Amino acid sequence: MQGVTVVDHPLVQHKLTIMRDKNTSTASFRRLLREISLLLCYEVTRELEMTTRTIETPLETMEAPILEGKKLVFASVLRAGNGLLEGMLELVPAARVAHIGLYRDHETLQAVEYFFKAPSDLENRLVIVVDPMLATANSAVAAVTKLKERGATNLRFVCLLAAPEGIEHFTSEHPDVPVFTAAIDKCLNEKGYIVPGLGDAGDRMYGTK
């Protein structure tokens, strides 16, 4: 699908399969989500802008590559997004963090906002939005819309699983925002869950129902 990158690295796919298994424990699910987030973060940051800096190694002076521009922002769609956020911060500990509180109305399936906190000057930063599931995409669309209203212009979206319906909805609303996912599943069921999926990522991560 145009604008969508499927990260099909063998380690990502192996860990995702274990996460899908309903018998995987909460502790294992949480650990695997953190591990996968590191691998996804490598892919979504592959084209970061670089410059060079003069440094002294123990042997000589050299021009060494270094990231250019302001620190990037990870924007977590609460609460499940925090599972991806934790792993990505291990890889990029200097990143800024935004939190977007959204929940899905189980009757309408629409996203309802209850919290938003983000760094200033988003227009000068790459913003990577993280949420494990791109199902109906209502939450993802709402989160990106809110970030754009606050000035963000360079955004990417990262998820574990995506449904074709969610991708179509998201890319129609935000065609300028690339999507990175570990897998595109079959479809949504009547309750708006991804099939075959892995269940509710937040519940499985935190051991709630």
N, C-alpha and C positions, 0 to 999 in steps of 0.2 A: 504494500500500500504506500502511496506517495506520502512523503513526510514522516514515515515510520521506520525506525531501525529496530530490527529484532536482534538482540544480543544472543547469538546461538553458541557461545563458547561452551565447550563440554562441561566445565566445572559449574557454570551457571545452570545448565540443563539438569545435571546430576543433582545439585542441591535443590532445585525447584521440584524435582520429582519427589524427593523426601519430604519437602514441605507440603506437597499436595496430599500425602498419605494421612488419612484421618487418625491413624494411631500414633503419629509423631507427637511427642510431648510438647507442652508449652515452652519448657526450657530449650529444647532442641529447635523448635520453630523460631524462637527469638534469636538464637545463635545463628541459625542458617540465614535468617533475614538480614542480619548484620553482615554476614560474610558475602552474601549476594550483592548487598548494596555497595560493597567495596569494588566488586567486579563491574557493576553497572556504572559506578562513578568513573572508572577508568575510561569507559566508552564515551560517556556524555561529555567528558572534559578533554577528549582526544585533540580537539582543534582549538584549544586555548591559545591566545596570542602570546608570543615569546619575544624577548629581547635578550641582550647580553650584558654582563657585568664583569668588570675586571676584578679578579681575585688572585690571591697568592696560595698556591698549593704548597705542600712541603718541598716541592722540587723546582717550581718556576711560576712565573706570572702567566695567566691565561685569560682569554675572554670566554666566559662560561654562560650557558643559557639559563634564563630565569624568566618567570612569568611576568607579563607586562600588564599594566593597568591596575585598576582598583580591585580589591578582593571580591570574589564572587559571593553570591547569596544563595543559601539553600532555604527554600520556602516549604515548610512542612504543612501538609493538610492534616489537621488533627482528627483523630488521635493516632491512627495507624501509620501516618506518614513519619512519625517519630522513629519507627523501626528502621526505615531506610536512612533517616537523618543521622542516627547514631553511628552507623558504619561509615557514612560519607564524611562525617566530621573527623573520624580517625585518619582518613586519607588527606583531608584538607582542614586541619585544625584551626587555621586562621580565618576560615570563611565566616561571613556574617550569617545570621539566622533570622528568618521570618516565620511566624506562626499564624496559620489561618484556621480558625475554628469553624467547621461546617458539619452539620449532621443531615442525614437524609430522612425526609418525612416519609414514613413507610406507606402512607396513603397515596401521596402524589408523586413520590420518588424525587421530588425537587430538593435542592440544597438550601439549607437554612443557615445563615451566618450567625455566630454568637461571639466570635472573637477575631481580632486582627491586630497584629503588631509586627512592624517591619522596620528595617534600617532606613535611614534617610538616603537621599540621592540615588534611588533605584535606577534612574535613567542612565547612570554611568557604570552600571554593574551588570554582569551576566547573572541572571536569576534562574536557578534550577529548581523547579517545582517537583516535589516528591509525594507520591501517594501510591500504596501498593496495588490498588485495583482501579482500572479504567473500565467501569461497567457501563452505566448509563451516560457517564461523563458529566453529569450535572454538577457535581462538586468540583471537578477539574476545570470546567468552563467557568464556574463562578469564581474560583480561586484566581485563575489567570486574568479574568476581567477585572477583579479587584486590584491585582498587582499593576495592571496597565493603568488603571485609574490613578494609582499612586506614582506613576511615571515610568514604570519598567517598559523597556522597548526590546530588550534582548533576552528572550526566555526560552527554556527547554523544559520538557515534561518527562519525568522518569517514573515508570511503574513496573511492577512484577508481571502482572497479567493484564491483558486488554481483550475486550470483546469487539467484534467487528462493528456492532452498533455504536459502541462508545467511541471508537476511532472515527467513524463517520461523523458523529455529532461534534466531537472535539475539533476535528480538522475543518469542518464547515464553519465553526464559530471562530477558530483561531488558526487559520491556514499558515500563519507566519511562525508558529511554534512547533518545532520538531518534537516527535514522540520517540522515546527509547523504552523498549519493553523486553522482557525475557521470553514472552510467548504471546501469541494471539490465539485465544481459545475459540470454541465452536460458536457460542451464542449466549444470549441472556435467557434466563427462565422467566416465568410470569411474575416473580417477585423482584426481578432486576438483579439477580445474582449471576455471576459468570459461571458457565458450564463448559467443561467439567470443573474448572476452577480449583479453589482450595478452601472454600467456606469464607467466613468473615475474618479478614486478616487481623482486625483489631481484637476481636474476641479470642482468636487463637494465639495472638501475641501476648495478651494480658491475662488469659485464663478466665475470661468473663463470658456471659451468655446474653 
